[in-house]
C-alpha cells in the first residue's frame, strides 16, 4: 500500500492536493566549545592572618585547616583516590616554596585492629603519595609506594620526598628472614610527581617496621629512621641507594621483631646536633648525637609514665615538649641542664591519645589528639607554651595524626 500511494503521488504531483512534500533535511553546525571540559570548582583557600595548620584526618579521608592565631577550624577538604574506600591520609609534608602539600595514603585495615597504627601496618594494599595544591587541595600528581606508608617528610630544599613503611604484614610473612622482613624507604623526586607518568621512587631496604623519619638539612641527603621492629635508629645515605644502611641500637638489649624499646618517632633538633627518638614500648625518649653517631649516656634519657610519640623542640634546642599516651599527658623538659621537668599537664578527658606536638617558638603550641581512632573525632589543642594550659580546643576528623604549618605568605 505504501508503494502504490507513493507512485500515485508521483504521477499526479501537480494536481493531487493530498500528497505533501517530504520534510527537508536540516543540518545544524555548532561552534567549537571554548570552555574547560572538567572545570575546577574547588573553592580557593584563603590562609588567615597568622597562617594555618594542616591536619590529616586519616579515618575521615579529609584534611582539616586551622587558624594558627585562634585554633579555629575554618576548612575541611576531602582527599584520596577512592570515594568509597578509606584511603587513610596518614601524615603530611609541606613544600612551601612549591605551594604544595604531600600526603601519604595508607589504606588501613579498619575491622578488628588495635594498638598504635597496627591497623595500617597490617594492610596489603599498595600505598600512594599525592601532591596537592595549597590553594585548593586539587591533585597535582601522585605516585605509588609500598603497603603501609608510615611517616612522610620532605627535604628543606624541596627536592626529595621520603616515605617510610610501617609494614607489619611483611614481618609476619617472613618469619626468621630479616632481610625479607625489612621494609623500604621510598625516595621520591618531588619534581617528577605528575598527574600521570610519575617517575618511580627509589626503594631502599631499611629495617623492620620503619616509621619516624628525620632528614639532614638542607638537601635531605641523609635520613635517620626509627626502626620499631629492630630497636634501632637507621642511618641511610639517600644519595647512594646501594650504600650500607647503618643501624644503631637504641639501647643495650635490642630485640626483634618484638621490640624491647619500640622506637616510633625521630625528631631532629633545630641545630641538627641531636635526634630525639621516642620509644613507645620502653616508654622513654633517647637522644642520638649526630656528630658521634651514638646515643648519649643513659642519664640523658627521659623516662616517661606513658608511651611518648612525636616531640617538639624549642628553636634554641634547649627544651623539648613530649606528648604521651596512657596516661594522656604532655611534659616540658629542659634538656640542656639536667633534664629538669619544667611543666606537666595531665590531659585525661581532654586529649585522647596525644600523637604529635608542634611548636614554632612563638605563641602557638599545638597538640594533635587521635580520639578513639574509629568513631569519636579527634581534636587539636592550642596550649600556652609555658604553662601548658589550654587556649583553644578544636574538633577535627576521625583519627588525626599530623600537623604542619603554612605561613600566610605562602599564597
Secondary structure, 3 states (H helix, E strand, C coil): CHHHHHHHHHHCCCCCCCCCCCCCCCCCCCCCCCCCCCCCCCCCCCCCCCCEEEEEECCCCEEEEEECCCCCEEEEEECCCCCCCCCCEEEEEEECCCCEEEEEECCCCCCCCCCCCHHHHCCCCEEEEEEEECCCCCEEEEEEEEECEEEEEECCCCCEEEEEECCHHHHHHCCCCHHHHCEEEEEEEHHHCCCCCCCCCEEEEEECCEEEEEECCCCCCEEEEEEHHHCEEEEEECCCCCCCCEEEECCCCCCCCCCCCCEEEEEECCCCCEEEEEECCCCEEEEEECCCCEECCHHHCEECCCEECECEECCCCCEEEEEEECCCEEEEEECCCCCEEEEEEECCCCCCCEEEEEECCCCCEEEEECCCCCCCCCEEEEECCCCCCEEEEEECCCCECCCEEECHHHC
